[in-house]
Amino acid sequence: MRHQKSGKKLGRTPAHRKALFRNMVTSLLKHQRIVTTEVKAKEVGRLTEKMITLGKRGDLHARRQAIAFIKSNEVVKSLFSEYAQRYKAREGGYTRVIKLEPRSGDNAPMAIVELVDRPVVEKAAGDKAGKPAKKADAPKKKAAAKEAKAPAKAKKEAKEEAKSKKAAPKKTEKKSEKATKPEKKADGAAKKAKKPAAAKKKDGPPKEEEKDS
């Protein structure tokens, strides 16, 4: 029986488990929101609240304890300045765990662990303020792109004109050859029509001489 033994082993050795939690707590304090399994999320939230309590305490010993656990000096500075001021009036409950759908593959229960009172509204306002600037810059970018494309278009048009000039005489020659073929056929038909007439003329005079005789 596990009396007076808090925490989960997570199938890891003590050193591996400690390194895992140190990395995850550092990431949570840096990004203020991470996605992990439900069991890890609860453990990371518990340890993160201890770190925030050290930041609120603010003395030298608390700073040394935080530096011994957290892997980033920048995160330690923000812990003792930003987070200490943000949660000054709050007595615990600095994190929340939101359950998600099970993970595809092993069907592990997933969750989001995040810090409460995050400045989400300020980020959204900053994004909205940045959008008009992008729209204002859009016409300038389009004009620059058109200017850059203009020489390329001129080269393409010149190449197309040269190709059309080279191809034009060949087409006219082919058309003239096609036009001469019907004329040859017409000449052949006219010659055939003339041959019977000439034969009739040759046969005509001898018959008249026979009559006279």
C-alpha positions as CSV (number, residue, x, y, z in Angstrom):
1,M,0.0,0.0,0.0
2,R,1.3,3.5,-1.0
3,H,0.5,5.4,2.2
4,Q,2.0,8.9,2.4
5,K,3.6,8.6,-1.1
6,S,2.3,11.4,-3.3
7,G,2.8,11.6,-7.1
8,K,2.8,9.1,-10.0
9,K,5.8,7.0,-11.1
10,L,4.7,7.1,-14.8
11,G,6.8,3.9,-15.4
12,R,10.1,5.9,-15.2
13,T,13.1,5.9,-12.9
14,P,13.3,8.7,-10.3
15,A,16.0,10.5,-12.3
16,H,14.0,10.3,-15.6
17,R,10.8,11.3,-13.9
18,K,12.5,14.4,-12.3
19,A,14.0,15.5,-15.6
20,L,10.7,15.1,-17.3
21,F,8.8,17.2,-14.8
22,R,11.6,19.9,-14.8
23,N,11.3,20.2,-18.6
24,M,7.5,20.3,-18.6
25,V,7.3,22.9,-15.8
26,T,9.8,25.1,-17.6
27,S,7.8,24.9,-20.8
28,L,4.5,25.6,-19.0
29,L,5.9,28.8,-17.3
30,K,7.4,29.9,-20.6
31,H,4.5,29.3,-23.0
32,Q,1.7,29.4,-20.3
33,R,-0.1,26.5,-22.0
34,I,0.9,22.9,-23.0
35,V,-0.9,19.7,-24.2
36,T,0.0,16.4,-22.6
37,T,-1.6,13.3,-21.1
38,E,-4.1,13.8,-18.3
39,V,-1.9,12.2,-15.6
40,K,1.2,14.3,-16.5
41,A,-0.9,17.4,-16.7
42,K,-2.1,17.0,-13.1
43,E,1.4,16.4,-11.8
44,V,2.9,19.3,-13.8
45,G,0.2,21.6,-12.6
46,R,0.9,20.7,-9.0
47,L,4.7,21.4,-9.3
48,T,4.1,24.6,-11.3
49,E,2.0,26.0,-8.4
50,K,4.8,25.3,-6.0
51,M,7.2,27.3,-8.3
52,I,4.7,30.2,-8.4
53,T,4.5,30.1,-4.6
54,L,8.3,30.5,-4.5
55,G,8.1,33.4,-6.9
56,K,5.5,35.1,-4.7
57,R,7.7,34.6,-1.6
58,G,10.5,36.4,-3.4
59,D,13.4,35.9,-1.0
60,L,16.9,34.7,-1.8
61,H,16.3,31.1,-0.6
62,A,13.2,30.8,-2.8
63,R,15.1,32.1,-5.8
64,R,17.8,29.5,-5.3
65,Q,15.2,26.7,-5.0
66,A,13.5,27.9,-8.2
67,I,16.9,28.0,-10.1
68,A,17.7,24.5,-8.9
69,F,14.4,23.1,-10.5
70,I,13.7,25.4,-13.5
71,K,16.1,25.0,-16.5
72,S,15.9,28.6,-17.9
73,N,17.1,31.8,-16.2
74,E,14.7,33.9,-18.2
75,V,11.8,31.8,-16.9
76,V,13.0,32.3,-13.4
77,K,13.2,36.1,-13.9
78,S,9.6,36.2,-15.2
79,L,8.5,33.9,-12.3
80,F,9.7,36.4,-9.7
81,S,8.5,39.5,-11.5
82,E,5.6,38.9,-13.9
83,Y,3.9,35.9,-12.2
84,A,4.5,37.2,-8.7
85,Q,2.6,40.4,-9.5
86,R,-0.1,38.6,-11.5
87,Y,-1.0,36.1,-8.7
88,K,-0.3,38.5,-5.8
89,A,-4.0,38.5,-4.7
90,R,-4.7,34.8,-5.5
91,E,-4.2,32.2,-2.9
92,G,-3.5,29.0,-4.9
93,G,-5.2,27.6,-8.0
94,Y,-2.7,29.1,-10.5
95,T,-3.3,26.3,-13.1
96,R,-6.2,24.5,-14.6
97,V,-6.5,21.2,-16.5
98,I,-8.9,20.9,-19.4
99,K,-9.6,17.4,-20.7
100,L,-9.4,16.6,-24.4
101,E,-10.3,13.7,-26.7
102,P,-8.2,10.5,-26.3
103,R,-5.1,10.4,-28.4
104,S,-5.4,8.5,-31.7
105,G,-3.2,5.4,-31.7
106,D,-2.9,4.3,-28.0
107,N,-6.2,6.0,-26.9
108,A,-4.4,7.8,-24.0
109,P,-6.5,10.4,-22.2
110,M,-5.2,13.9,-23.2
111,A,-5.5,17.3,-21.5
112,I,-4.4,20.9,-21.6
113,V,-2.7,22.4,-18.6
114,E,-2.5,26.2,-18.6
115,L,-2.0,29.1,-16.3
116,V,-5.1,31.0,-15.2
117,D,-5.5,34.8,-15.9
118,R,-3.4,34.6,-19.1
119,P,-3.3,37.9,-21.1
120,V,-5.2,36.5,-24.1
121,V,-7.2,39.7,-24.7
122,E,-4.0,41.8,-25.1
123,K,-2.6,39.4,-27.8
124,A,-5.9,39.5,-29.7
125,A,-5.9,43.3,-29.6
126,G,-2.3,43.4,-30.8
127,D,-3.2,41.1,-33.7
128,K,-6.2,43.3,-34.8
129,A,-4.0,46.4,-34.6
130,G,-1.5,44.8,-36.8
131,K,-3.9,43.7,-39.6
132,P,-4.7,47.2,-41.0
133,A,-0.9,47.9,-41.4
134,K,-0.6,44.7,-43.5
135,K,-3.5,45.8,-45.6
136,A,-2.0,49.3,-46.1
137,D,1.3,47.7,-47.2
138,A,-0.4,45.4,-49.6
139,P,-0.9,47.9,-52.5
140,K,2.8,48.8,-52.3
141,K,3.9,45.2,-52.5
142,K,1.6,44.6,-55.5
143,A,3.0,47.6,-57.3
144,A,6.5,46.5,-56.7
145,A,5.7,43.0,-57.9
146,K,4.2,44.4,-61.1
147,E,7.3,46.5,-61.8
148,A,9.4,43.5,-61.3
149,K,7.3,41.4,-63.6
150,A,7.2,44.1,-66.4
151,P,10.7,43.3,-67.9
152,A,9.9,39.6,-67.9
153,K,6.6,40.2,-69.7
154,A,8.4,42.4,-72.3
155,K,10.9,39.6,-73.0
156,K,8.1,37.1,-73.4
157,E,6.2,39.3,-75.8
158,A,9.4,39.9,-77.9
159,K,10.0,36.1,-78.1
160,E,6.4,35.5,-79.1
161,E,6.6,38.1,-81.9
162,A,9.8,36.6,-83.2
163,K,8.2,33.1,-83.2
164,S,5.2,34.4,-85.0
165,K,7.3,36.1,-87.7
166,K,9.3,32.9,-88.3
167,A,6.1,30.8,-88.5
168,A,4.2,33.1,-90.8
169,P,6.0,32.4,-94.1
170,K,5.7,28.7,-93.6
171,K,2.0,28.9,-93.1
172,T,1.5,31.0,-96.3
173,E,3.6,28.6,-98.3
174,K,1.5,25.7,-97.1
175,K,-1.7,27.6,-98.0
176,S,-0.3,28.4,-101.5
177,E,0.5,24.7,-102.0
178,K,-3.0,23.8,-101.0
179,A,-4.4,26.4,-103.3
180,T,-2.5,25.1,-106.3
181,K,-3.8,21.6,-105.9
182,P,-7.4,22.4,-106.8
183,E,-6.1,24.4,-109.8
184,K,-4.2,21.4,-111.1
185,K,-7.3,19.3,-110.7
186,A,-9.3,21.8,-112.7
187,D,-6.7,21.8,-115.5
188,G,-6.8,18.0,-115.6
189,A,-10.6,18.0,-115.9
190,A,-10.5,20.6,-118.7
191,K,-8.0,18.6,-120.7
192,K,-10.2,15.5,-120.4
193,A,-13.2,17.5,-121.6
194,K,-11.2,18.7,-124.7
195,K,-10.1,15.3,-125.8
196,P,-13.6,14.0,-126.9
197,A,-14.3,17.2,-128.8
198,A,-11.1,16.8,-130.8
199,A,-11.9,13.2,-131.6
200,K,-15.3,14.2,-132.9
201,K,-13.7,16.8,-135.2
202,K,-11.3,14.2,-136.6
203,D,-14.1,11.7,-137.3
204,G,-16.4,14.3,-138.9
205,P,-14.7,15.1,-142.3
206,P,-14.2,11.6,-143.6
207,K,-17.9,10.8,-143.2
208,E,-18.8,13.9,-145.4
209,E,-16.3,12.8,-148.1
210,E,-18.0,9.4,-148.3
211,K,-21.3,11.1,-148.8
212,D,-19.9,13.2,-151.7
213,S,-18.5,10.2,-153.4
